[in-house]
């Protein structure tokens, strides 16, 4: 009974003291209210346009790099380069061909086994 009573006082003491949390730190917080977001800028303007172009370039780089790796894997396992990119899908090296960025197309050179992205 005595140990249960001591435990109860200990728990009550921790709850009341906030487990040693210093209340002074809460007085230093700043509340910021968000203002409504401005409408998005056109894709070709300033920072947002640069970010959009950078994202498209990153996507192109990742897609082309992974496709080139799959072409090399195909070459290693099959002993030849694929005739076209659809052969990578047919032989299940990739699930499907990635969609190129807007205004671009995937170009495959079967002689060198290189994939690139070019304007349409």
C-alpha positions as CSV (number, residue, x, y, z in Angstrom):
1,X,0.0,0.0,0.0
2,X,2.8,2.3,0.9
3,X,4.7,1.7,-2.4
4,X,1.5,2.3,-4.4
5,X,0.9,5.6,-2.6
6,X,4.5,6.6,-3.3
7,X,4.2,5.7,-7.0
8,X,1.0,7.8,-7.2
9,X,2.7,10.8,-5.7
10,X,5.7,10.4,-8.0
11,X,3.4,10.2,-11.1
12,X,1.4,13.2,-9.9
13,X,4.6,15.2,-9.3
14,X,5.9,14.4,-12.8
15,X,2.6,15.4,-14.4
16,X,2.5,18.7,-12.4
17,X,6.1,19.6,-13.2
18,X,5.7,18.7,-16.9
19,X,8.5,16.1,-16.7
20,X,11.1,18.8,-16.2
21,X,10.0,20.9,-19.2
22,X,11.0,24.5,-18.9
23,X,7.9,26.8,-19.4
24,X,10.2,29.7,-20.3
25,X,10.9,28.2,-23.7
26,X,7.3,28.4,-24.6
27,X,7.2,32.2,-24.1
28,X,9.9,32.6,-26.8
29,X,7.8,31.1,-29.6
30,X,6.5,33.2,-32.5
31,X,3.2,32.7,-34.2
32,X,3.1,33.3,-37.9
33,X,-0.1,33.4,-39.8
34,X,0.1,32.4,-43.4
35,X,-1.2,34.9,-46.0
36,X,-3.0,33.6,-49.1
37,X,-0.6,32.2,-51.7
38,X,-0.1,34.3,-54.8
39,X,-1.3,32.8,-58.0
40,X,1.3,30.7,-59.8
41,X,3.5,32.5,-62.3
42,X,3.7,31.4,-65.9
43,X,6.2,28.6,-66.4
44,X,8.6,30.7,-68.4
45,X,9.0,33.5,-65.8
46,X,11.7,33.9,-63.3
47,X,12.3,31.5,-60.5
48,X,9.3,29.3,-61.1
49,X,10.2,28.9,-64.8
50,X,13.7,28.0,-63.9
51,X,12.5,25.4,-61.4
52,X,10.2,23.9,-63.9
53,X,13.0,23.6,-66.5
54,X,15.3,22.1,-63.9
55,X,12.7,19.5,-62.9
56,X,12.2,18.5,-66.5
57,X,15.9,18.2,-67.0
58,X,16.3,16.1,-63.9
59,X,13.4,13.8,-65.1
60,X,15.0,13.5,-68.5
61,X,18.4,12.7,-67.0
62,X,16.9,10.0,-64.7
63,X,14.8,8.4,-67.5
64,X,17.6,8.4,-70.0
65,X,20.2,7.1,-67.5
66,X,17.9,4.2,-66.4
67,X,17.0,3.3,-70.0
68,X,20.7,3.3,-71.0
69,X,21.4,1.0,-68.0
70,X,18.6,-1.4,-69.1
71,X,20.0,-1.4,-72.7
72,X,23.4,-2.4,-71.4
73,X,21.8,-5.1,-69.2
74,X,20.0,-6.4,-72.2
75,X,23.2,-6.4,-74.2
76,X,25.0,-8.3,-71.4
77,X,22.3,-10.9,-71.0
78,X,21.1,-11.3,-74.5
79,X,24.5,-10.9,-76.3
80,X,23.2,-8.1,-78.5
81,X,21.7,-4.7,-78.4
82,X,17.9,-4.3,-78.6
83,X,16.4,-3.4,-82.0
84,X,14.2,-0.8,-80.4
85,X,13.1,0.3,-76.9
86,X,9.9,-1.8,-77.1
87,X,12.1,-4.9,-77.0
88,X,13.0,-3.9,-73.4
89,X,9.4,-4.0,-72.5
90,X,8.7,-7.2,-74.4
91,X,11.5,-9.1,-72.7
92,X,10.5,-7.5,-69.3
93,X,13.6,-5.5,-68.6
94,X,11.3,-2.6,-67.9
95,X,7.6,-2.4,-67.2
96,X,6.8,0.3,-69.7
97,X,8.6,3.0,-71.6
98,X,8.6,6.3,-69.6
99,X,6.8,9.2,-71.1
100,X,9.2,11.8,-72.4
101,X,8.8,15.4,-71.1
102,X,6.3,17.6,-73.0
103,X,7.6,18.6,-76.4
104,X,10.3,16.0,-76.3
105,X,10.7,12.4,-77.6
106,X,12.9,9.4,-76.8
107,X,15.5,8.6,-79.4
108,X,17.3,5.2,-79.5
109,X,20.3,4.5,-81.6
110,X,20.4,0.7,-82.1
111,X,24.0,0.8,-83.5
112,X,25.5,2.4,-80.4
113,X,22.8,1.3,-77.9
114,X,22.3,4.8,-76.6
115,X,19.0,6.5,-75.6
116,X,18.6,10.3,-75.7
117,X,15.9,12.8,-75.5
118,X,15.4,15.2,-78.4
119,X,12.8,17.9,-79.3
120,X,9.9,16.7,-81.4
